[in-house]
Amino acid sequence: MAPLRQKIFRIGVADSRILKAGRDRISGIMRYASARPDWEVRLIAMPGILHTANETMNYGNLDGLISGIERLSLVRTNLPPNVPVVIFDAKTSSASLAKIGGCLILDDAAIGNAAADIFLKGGLRHLAFVGVDRVFEHPYQAERLETFRRAARDAGATCDTFVPSPRQIETDDLQEVADWLTQLPHPCGVMAYSDNRAQTVLDACRLAHLQVPGQIQLIGVDNEIEICENMQPTLTSILPDFEQGGFLAAQLLDDILSHRIRPRKPVYRTYGVKTIVVRASTQDLKGGGRIVSQAREFIRLHAHEQITVADIAAYLNLARRTLENRFREVLGRGVADVLREERMNRVARLLRETDRTISSIAYDSGFSSPTHLCALFRATYGMTMRAWRKHAIHGRE
């Protein structure tokens, strides 16, 4: 008797490959899928940003869908009602969510707490929040703002808020933001809703002749490298654990498809903050924060070389133990952890954006051997570098 053929689950993934959030979520989904030989994953072309009424999505024949599109009506267009859908960060009515199987929610309270914590640990007593005007983002913004404000209040600090009216076009409020920043007590720690919004804040600081990080310290959210690394000064940003969110979304869809759970209403799971990438915009002008900021700038510029923790300490004219103590006081992590993270981020970028060999990437990212990098990459991402490049970048179109 011939063996039964294994059922193949055709999984669609509709998410942005332009934004870091989408790329990281796809990476997490592919990491989960790499351990499931019965999954066939296909990346689905996203519709335009405006999501017009005439736009549809070409799903083909799917058994399940993971989507980063917030408009559920668009997600469900041309998709059979019996196909389970897992979506990211939909904060909408329960009636709409009844049409899906599950939802991964970013812990916006953790975002607000993380921003407040870095300012308060730096000794700032005046905090502020700069929001956005886009209506569909208000649910996210409200929780970040409330948590950020509560953390300031509990620590005995003040917290001011700038949120333009829904009719205000965000890109046209530069002068208004500049005037508002001028009236704040200085020094002040400012949390922007996103890295894009932080860019507006920095432009407003220049317009108002406010020094960053002297008078204003600034934090964004999402760690969009193209923004954060090219601002002057470079932007400190909170990195949500988008990759873990993607992994959990795939796991949830797998539970639904395998009938381990049979949801009668949407199943919610949460993912939080991965790390705070500290850059020059929150540089403490004195003490440990200044040392850590200088060290991180040195790491950012030289991590691709085979520098060591001892080299970083020597650059700052510090004992290695002193440098380690300052990193643990400010970041809660060691110097080697930060150096490794910077190198792994570079590796991921080179895998995604180039066709270079693994050996070439290893030596150009500061690793002493490709073997060492391959072992570390597998331990970090749960898959080989070749598999990560194949699945997370090229996908199965």
TITORMAR-13291 format. One record per residue (C-alpha): residue number from 1; residue in one letter; x, y negated, z negated. Coordinates in steps of 0.1 Angstrom, whole numbers, always signed. Example, Ala and Ser with C-alpha at 12.3 -4.5 7.8 and 13.67 -1.06 7.14 Angstrom:
residues 2
KOLKOL pos code    c1    c2    c3
KOLKOL   1    A  +123   +45   -78
KOLKOL   2    S  +137   +11   -71
end
This chain:
residues 397
KOLKOL pos code    c1    c2    c3
KOLKOL   1    M    +0    +0    +0
KOLKOL   2    A   +14   -34   +10
KOLKOL   3    P   +21   -58   -19
KOLKOL   4    L    -3   -87   -23
KOLKOL   5    R    +9  -119    -8
KOLKOL   6    Q   +16  -146   -33
KOLKOL   7    K    -9  -175   -31
KOLKOL   8    I    +7  -207   -21
KOLKOL   9    F    -7  -239   -36
KOLKOL  10    R    -5  -269   -13
KOLKOL  11    I    +1  -299   -34
KOLKOL  12    G    -1  -335   -21
KOLKOL  13    V   +18  -364   -37
KOLKOL  14    A    +7  -399   -28
KOLKOL  15    D   +29  -424   -45
KOLKOL  16    S   +52  -453   -35
KOLKOL  17    R   +87  -446   -24
KOLKOL  18    I   +95  -483   -24
KOLKOL  19    L   +90  -491   -61
KOLKOL  20    K  +112  -475   -88
KOLKOL  21    A   +81  -462  -107
KOLKOL  22    G   +70  -442   -76
KOLKOL  23    R  +104  -428   -68
KOLKOL  24    D  +110  -417  -104
KOLKOL  25    R   +75  -401  -106
KOLKOL  26    I   +81  -382   -74
KOLKOL  27    S  +114  -370   -88
KOLKOL  28    G   +97  -357  -119
KOLKOL  29    I   +71  -340   -98
KOLKOL  30    M   +97  -323   -76
KOLKOL  31    R  +117  -312  -107
KOLKOL  32    Y   +86  -294  -119
KOLKOL  33    A   +79  -280   -84
KOLKOL  34    S  +114  -267   -81
KOLKOL  35    A  +106  -240  -107
KOLKOL  36    R   +73  -231   -89
KOLKOL  37    P   +80  -210   -58
KOLKOL  38    D   +42  -209   -52
KOLKOL  39    W   +40  -247   -48
KOLKOL  40    E   +44  -263   -14
KOLKOL  41    V   +47  -301   -19
KOLKOL  42    R   +39  -326    +8
KOLKOL  43    L   +45  -363    +4
KOLKOL  44    I   +15  -383   +18
KOLKOL  45    A   +19  -416   +35
KOLKOL  46    M    +5  -444   +13
KOLKOL  47    P   -20  -469   +27
KOLKOL  48    G   -12  -506   +28
KOLKOL  49    I    -9  -527    -3
KOLKOL  50    L   -42  -544    +2
KOLKOL  51    H   -62  -512    +4
KOLKOL  52    T   -88  -525   +29
KOLKOL  53    A  -121  -508   +32
KOLKOL  54    N  -113  -493   +65
KOLKOL  55    E   -81  -475   +53
KOLKOL  56    T   -82  -437   +47
KOLKOL  57    M   -56  -412   +37
KOLKOL  58    N   -46  -382   +57
KOLKOL  59    Y   -46  -353   +32
KOLKOL  60    G   -48  -323   +54
KOLKOL  61    N   -57  -290   +36
KOLKOL  62    L   -47  -294    -1
KOLKOL  63    D   -53  -274   -32
KOLKOL  64    G   -44  -303   -55
KOLKOL  65    L   -33  -340   -54
KOLKOL  66    I   -11  -362   -76
KOLKOL  67    S   -17  -399   -69
KOLKOL  68    G    -2  -432   -78
KOLKOL  69    I   -30  -451   -62
KOLKOL  70    E   -53  -468   -87
KOLKOL  71    R   -84  -472   -65
KOLKOL  72    L  -102  -439   -70
KOLKOL  73    S  -126  -444   -42
KOLKOL  74    L   -96  -446   -18
KOLKOL  75    V   -80  -415   -34
KOLKOL  76    R  -112  -395   -30
KOLKOL  77    T  -118  -405    +6
KOLKOL  78    N  -117  -374   +29
KOLKOL  79    L  -107  -352    -1
KOLKOL  80    P  -131  -323    -9
KOLKOL  81    P  -148  -327   -43
KOLKOL  82    N  -135  -293   -56
KOLKOL  83    V   -98  -304   -51
KOLKOL  84    P   -84  -315   -86
KOLKOL  85    V   -67  -349   -87
KOLKOL  86    V   -42  -361  -113
KOLKOL  87    I   -35  -399  -112
KOLKOL  88    F   -12  -423  -130
KOLKOL  89    D   -22  -451  -153
KOLKOL  90    A   -58  -456  -143
KOLKOL  91    K   -75  -477  -169
KOLKOL  92    T  -110  -479  -155
KOLKOL  93    S  -145  -468  -163
KOLKOL  94    S  -152  -433  -175
KOLKOL  95    A  -178  -429  -147
KOLKOL  96    S  -150  -434  -121
KOLKOL  97    L  -126  -412  -140
KOLKOL  98    A  -152  -384  -141
KOLKOL  99    K  -142  -377  -104
KOLKOL 100    I  -107  -366  -114
KOLKOL 101    G   -91  -338  -133
KOLKOL 102    G   -65  -357  -153
KOLKOL 103    C   -46  -389  -159
KOLKOL 104    L   -11  -398  -171
KOLKOL 105    I   -11  -430  -191
KOLKOL 106    L   +19  -452  -198
KOLKOL 107    D   +22  -461  -235
KOLKOL 108    D   +20  -499  -231
KOLKOL 109    A   +21  -502  -269
KOLKOL 110    A   +56  -487  -269
KOLKOL 111    I   +66  -512  -242
KOLKOL 112    G   +55  -541  -263
KOLKOL 113    N   +72  -527  -294
KOLKOL 114    A  +104  -520  -276
KOLKOL 115    A  +107  -556  -264
KOLKOL 116    A   +99  -571  -298
KOLKOL 117    D  +124  -548  -315
KOLKOL 118    I  +154  -558  -295
KOLKOL 119    F  +146  -595  -301
KOLKOL 120    L  +140  -591  -338
KOLKOL 121    K  +171  -570  -343
KOLKOL 122    G  +190  -598  -326
KOLKOL 123    G  +178  -622  -353
KOLKOL 124    L  +153  -642  -332
KOLKOL 125    R  +124  -657  -352
KOLKOL 126    H  +105  -671  -322
KOLKOL 127    L   +91  -649  -295
KOLKOL 128    A   +70  -655  -264
KOLKOL 129    F   +51  -635  -237
KOLKOL 130    V   +47  -644  -201
KOLKOL 131    G   +18  -626  -184
KOLKOL 132    V    +4  -623  -149
KOLKOL 133    D   -29  -633  -134
KOLKOL 134    R   -38  -603  -113
KOLKOL 135    V   -70  -589  -126
KOLKOL 136    F   -63  -553  -120
KOLKOL 137    E   -33  -555  -143
KOLKOL 138    H   -50  -570  -173
KOLKOL 139    P   -57  -537  -191
KOLKOL 140    Y   -19  -530  -191
KOLKOL 141    Q   -10  -565  -200
KOLKOL 142    A   -35  -568  -230
KOLKOL 143    E   -20  -538  -248
KOLKOL 144    R   +16  -549  -242
KOLKOL 145    L    +8  -584  -254
KOLKOL 146    E   -11  -574  -285
KOLKOL 147    T   +16  -550  -297
KOLKOL 148    F   +44  -575  -290
KOLKOL 149    R   +25  -602  -308
KOLKOL 150    R   +17  -579  -338
KOLKOL 151    A   +53  -568  -341
KOLKOL 152    A   +64  -605  -342
KOLKOL 153    R   +38  -613  -368
KOLKOL 154    D   +47  -583  -390
KOLKOL 155    A   +83  -595  -390
KOLKOL 156    G   +74  -630  -399
KOLKOL 157    A   +82  -644  -365
KOLKOL 158    T   +61  -666  -343
KOLKOL 159    C   +48  -656  -309
KOLKOL 160    D   +35  -679  -281
KOLKOL 161    T   +17  -667  -250
KOLKOL 162    F   +16  -678  -213
KOLKOL 163    V   -11  -661  -193
KOLKOL 164    P   -24  -680  -162
KOLKOL 165    S   -60  -681  -154
KOLKOL 166    P   -74  -656  -129
KOLKOL 167    R   -76  -683  -103
KOLKOL 168    Q   -40  -694  -107
KOLKOL 169    I   -17  -679   -81
KOLKOL 170    E   +13  -665   -99
KOLKOL 171    T   +39  -677   -75
KOLKOL 172    D   +26  -713   -77
KOLKOL 173    D   +28  -718  -115
KOLKOL 174    L   +66  -723  -116
KOLKOL 175    Q   +64  -759  -129
KOLKOL 176    E   +37  -749  -154
KOLKOL 177    V   +59  -721  -168
KOLKOL 178    A   +89  -745  -169
KOLKOL 179    D   +69  -771  -189
KOLKOL 180    W   +56  -744  -213
KOLKOL 181    L   +91  -730  -219
KOLKOL 182    T  +105  -764  -227
KOLKOL 183    Q   +80  -768  -255
KOLKOL 184    L   +89  -735  -272
KOLKOL 185    P  +111  -735  -303
KOLKOL 186    H  +147  -724  -293
KOLKOL 187    P  +163  -700  -293
KOLKOL 188    C  +133  -679  -282
KOLKOL 189    G  +130  -643  -270
KOLKOL 190    V  +107  -641  -240
KOLKOL 191    M   +91  -609  -228
KOLKOL 192    A   +78  -609  -192
KOLKOL 193    Y   +51  -585  -181
KOLKOL 194    S   +74  -571  -153
KOLKOL 195    D  +108  -577  -137
KOLKOL 196    N   +91  -596  -110
KOLKOL 197    R   +75  -620  -135
KOLKOL 198    A  +109  -623  -153
KOLKOL 199    Q  +123  -636  -121
KOLKOL 200    T   +98  -664  -122
KOLKOL 201    V  +107  -671  -158
KOLKOL 202    L  +144  -674  -149
KOLKOL 203    D  +136  -697  -120
KOLKOL 204    A  +115  -718  -144
KOLKOL 205    C  +144  -719  -169
KOLKOL 206    R  +166  -733  -142
KOLKOL 207    L  +140  -759  -133
KOLKOL 208    A  +137  -769  -170
KOLKOL 209    H  +175  -769  -175
KOLKOL 210    L  +172  -742  -202
KOLKOL 211    Q  +201  -719  -208
KOLKOL 212    V  +197  -682  -205
KOLKOL 213    P  +206  -665  -228
KOLKOL 214    G  +215  -695  -249
KOLKOL 215    Q  +181  -711  -254
KOLKOL 216    I  +159  -683  -238
KOLKOL 217    Q  +166  -646  -240
KOLKOL 218    L  +146  -627  -214
KOLKOL 219    I  +133  -591  -210
KOLKOL 220    G  +114  -576  -181
KOLKOL 221    V   +98  -542  -176
KOLKOL 222    D  +104  -514  -150
KOLKOL 223    N  +142  -518  -145
KOLKOL 224    E  +139  -525  -108
KOLKOL 225    I  +176  -524  -100
KOLKOL 226    E  +174  -547   -69
KOLKOL 227    I  +159  -574   -92
KOLKOL 228    C  +177  -568  -124
KOLKOL 229    E  +212  -565  -110
KOLKOL 230    N  +210  -595   -87
KOLKOL 231    M  +196  -620  -111
KOLKOL 232    Q  +220  -645  -127
KOLKOL 233    P  +223  -636  -155
KOLKOL 234    T  +215  -600  -150
KOLKOL 235    L  +181  -590  -165
KOLKOL 236    T  +176  -567  -195
KOLKOL 237    S  +147  -545  -187
KOLKOL 238    I  +126  -518  -204
KOLKOL 239    L  +126  -486  -184
KOLKOL 240    P   +94  -465  -188
KOLKOL 241    D  +100  -428  -185
KOLKOL 242    F   +84  -426  -151
KOLKOL 243    E  +102  -394  -142
KOLKOL 244    Q   +88  -376  -173
KOLKOL 245    G   +54  -390  -163
KOLKOL 246    G   +57  -373  -129
KOLKOL 247    F   +68  -340  -146
KOLKOL 248    L   +38  -341  -170
KOLKOL 249    A   +14  -349  -141
KOLKOL 250    A   +26  -318  -122
KOLKOL 251    Q   +24  -297  -153
KOLKOL 252    L   -12  -309  -159
KOLKOL 253    L   -22  -302  -123
KOLKOL 254    D    -6  -267  -126
KOLKOL 255    D   -27  -261  -158
KOLKOL 256    I   -59  -270  -139
KOLKOL 257    L   -50  -249  -108
KOLKOL 258    S   -41  -219  -130
KOLKOL 259    H   -73  -223  -150
KOLKOL 260    R   -53  -226  -183
KOLKOL 261    I   -76  -256  -188
KOLKOL 262    R  -110  -262  -173
KOLKOL 263    P  -117  -299  -178
KOLKOL 264    R  -153  -310  -180
KOLKOL 265    K  -140  -346  -184
KOLKOL 266    P  -106  -361  -175
KOLKOL 267    V   -76  -348  -195
KOLKOL 268    Y   -53  -376  -207
KOLKOL 269    R   -16  -372  -213
KOLKOL 270    T    +9  -400  -223
KOLKOL 271    Y   +44  -409  -213
KOLKOL 272    G   +65  -436  -230
KOLKOL 273    V   +98  -456  -228
KOLKOL 274    K  +129  -439  -216
KOLKOL 275    T  +154  -466  -226
KOLKOL 276    I  +161  -503  -227
KOLKOL 277    V  +188  -513  -201
KOLKOL 278    V  +205  -541  -218
KOLKOL 279    R  +221  -567  -196
KOLKOL 280    A  +233  -603  -199
KOLKOL 281    S  +199  -620  -203
KOLKOL 282    T  +196  -609  -239
KOLKOL 283    Q  +232  -613  -248
KOLKOL 284    D  +236  -622  -284
KOLKOL 285    L  +260  -651  -285
KOLKOL 286    K  +274  -638  -317
KOLKOL 287    G  +280  -605  -335
KOLKOL 288    G  +274  -569  -322
KOLKOL 289    G  +249  -579  -295
KOLKOL 290    R  +276  -600  -277
KOLKOL 291    I  +301  -571  -279
KOLKOL 292    V  +276  -546  -265
KOLKOL 293    S  +265  -570  -237
KOLKOL 294    Q  +301  -575  -227
KOLKOL 295    A  +308  -538  -228
KOLKOL 296    R  +277  -530  -207
KOLKOL 297    E  +287  -556  -180
KOLKOL 298    F  +321  -540  -179
KOLKOL 299    I  +305  -505  -176
KOLKOL 300    R  +282  -517  -148
KOLKOL 301    L  +311  -531  -128
KOLKOL 302    H  +336  -502  -134
KOLKOL 303    A  +316  -470  -142
KOLKOL 304    H  +323  -457  -107
KOLKOL 305    E  +360  -457  -116
KOLKOL 306    Q  +373  -431  -140
KOLKOL 307    I  +372  -453  -170
KOLKOL 308    T  +369  -439  -205
KOLKOL 309    V  +355  -452  -238
KOLKOL 310    A  +391  -461  -248
KOLKOL 311    D  +394  -483  -217
KOLKOL 312    I  +363  -502  -226
KOLKOL 313    A  +375  -507  -261
KOLKOL 314    A  +409  -519  -249
KOLKOL 315    Y  +392  -544  -225
KOLKOL 316    L  +373  -559  -254
KOLKOL 317    N  +404  -557  -276
KOLKOL 318    L  +385  -536  -302
KOLKOL 319    A  +392  -504  -320
KOLKOL 320    R  +372  -475  -305
KOLKOL 321    R  +354  -468  -338
KOLKOL 322    T  +343  -505  -340
KOLKOL 323    L  +329  -504  -305
KOLKOL 324    E  +311  -471  -312
KOLKOL 325    N  +296  -486  -344
KOLKOL 326    R  +283  -517  -326
KOLKOL 327    F  +267  -496  -299
KOLKOL 328    R  +249  -475  -324
KOLKOL 329    E  +238  -506  -344
KOLKOL 330    V  +224  -524  -313
KOLKOL 331    L  +213  -495  -290
KOLKOL 332    G  +211  -465  -312
KOLKOL 333    R  +233  -446  -288
KOLKOL 334    G  +270  -441  -282
KOLKOL 335    V  +293  -457  -256
KOLKOL 336    A  +297  -424  -238
KOLKOL 337    D  +260  -420  -234
KOLKOL 338    V  +256  -454  -218
KOLKOL 339    L  +286  -448  -195
KOLKOL 340    R  +272  -414  -184
KOLKOL 341    E  +237  -430  -178
KOLKOL 342    E  +252  -457  -156
KOLKOL 343    R  +271  -430  -136
KOLKOL 344    M  +241  -408  -132
KOLKOL 345    N  +220  -437  -120
KOLKOL 346    R  +247  -444   -93
KOLKOL 347    V  +247  -407   -83
KOLKOL 348    A  +209  -408   -79
KOLKOL 349    R  +211  -439   -57
KOLKOL 350    L  +238  -424   -35
KOLKOL 351    L  +219  -392   -31
KOLKOL 352    R  +187  -410   -22
KOLKOL 353    E  +202  -437    +1
KOLKOL 354    T  +231  -420   +18
KOLKOL 355    D  +241  -387   +35
KOLKOL 356    R  +274  -385   +17
KOLKOL 357    T  +287  -352    +4
KOLKOL 358    I  +283  -342   -32
KOLKOL 359    S  +321  -342   -36
KOLKOL 360    S  +323  -377   -22
KOLKOL 361    I  +295  -389   -45
KOLKOL 362    A  +312  -373   -75
KOLKOL 363    Y  +345  -391   -70
KOLKOL 364    D  +329  -424   -61
KOLKOL 365    S  +308  -423   -93
KOLKOL 366    G  +336  -419  -118
KOLKOL 367    F  +335  -381  -123
KOLKOL 368    S  +367  -362  -124
KOLKOL 369    S  +353  -332  -104
KOLKOL 370    P  +322  -323   -85
KOLKOL 371    T  +318  -292  -107
KOLKOL 372    H  +315  -313  -138
KOLKOL 373    L  +289  -336  -121
KOLKOL 374    C  +268  -307  -107
KOLKOL 375    A  +266  -291  -142
KOLKOL 376    L  +257  -325  -158
KOLKOL 377    F  +231  -333  -131
KOLKOL 378    R  +214  -300  -135
KOLKOL 379    A  +213  -304  -173
KOLKOL 380    T  +198  -339  -168
KOLKOL 381    Y  +173  -334  -140
KOLKOL 382    G  +166  -297  -142
KOLKOL 383    M  +176  -290  -106
KOLKOL 384    T  +207  -290   -84
KOLKOL 385    M  +218  -322   -66
KOLKOL 386    R  +210  -306   -32
KOLKOL 387    A  +175  -297   -44
KOLKOL 388    W  +169  -332   -59
KOLKOL 389    R  +180  -348   -26
KOLKOL 390    K  +158  -325    -5
KOLKOL 391    H  +126  -327   -26
KOLKOL 392    A  +127  -361   -42
KOLKOL 393    I  +139  -381   -12
KOLKOL 394    H  +130  -363   +20
KOLKOL 395    G  +101  -342    +6
KOLKOL 396    R   +81  -321   +30
KOLKOL 397    E   +65  -346   +53
end
